[in-house]
Amino acid sequence: MNRIIAKTGSGIVTVTVFLFALFLIIDFKFGYYLVCMFLPLGFIMMTAGLHNECDEDRKVAANTGLILAAVYCTFILTVYFAQNTTVLNEDLSEDADRVLNFSRGGLLFNYDLLGYGMMALSTFFTGISMKAGNRRDKWLKYLLTAHGAFFPGCFIMPMTGMFANPTGKSSGGIMALVIWCVYFLPIGILAFLHFGKQED
């Protein structure tokens, strides 16, 4: 059961990251907001599976990674549930729209970056908790650990005000997100193969 759940979560991560990139490219806003609500659920399942496997002397790192995955999930579900409910369905005042509408920057956009910063920390601690036994798992461990490098930018950039009052859709921002998807997609695939291998 543990492996099935972890493998399912890895599959969810793989599919949602792929769809997120696709929906970004075709500019289907509702779609990429929607899949972003499923990604953190799959990420928790995947992270919990890796946590379950780690040796006792690496449990602190694994526990930290799993807790940070839950923090990431909380922020991201809050952000994107708000986009597909309140922002989509209600007639917001200018001030409320500036705060709540992800595409205009503001508070929820900053929470989104903070959430993905927590995800980066989660992957770092999960990565260092892994004991890789083959080349494929070594790549998974490396990609998870190196993904932690996204944390400083996600944490610090919103404090600089660089995202305040955006002038419109940024093709550079979309490209950066697509590049992130290209980086993260192999993590989902490698984790799926990792848990699938254990079922054989």
VENQUI-V433913 format. One line per field, one symbol per residue. ss: DSSP state (A for helix, B for strand, O for the rest). Layout:
ss=???
This chain:
ss=OAAAAAAAAAAAAAAAAAAAAAAAAAOOAAAAAAAAAAAAAAAAAAAAAAAAAOOAAAAAAAAAAAAAAAAAAAAAAAAAAAAAAAAAAOOOOAAAAAAAOAAAOAAAAAAAAAAAAAAAAAAAAAAAAOOOOOAAAAAAAAAAAAAAAAAAAAAAAAAAOOOOOOOOOOAAAAAAAAAAAAAAAAAAAAAAAAAAAAAO
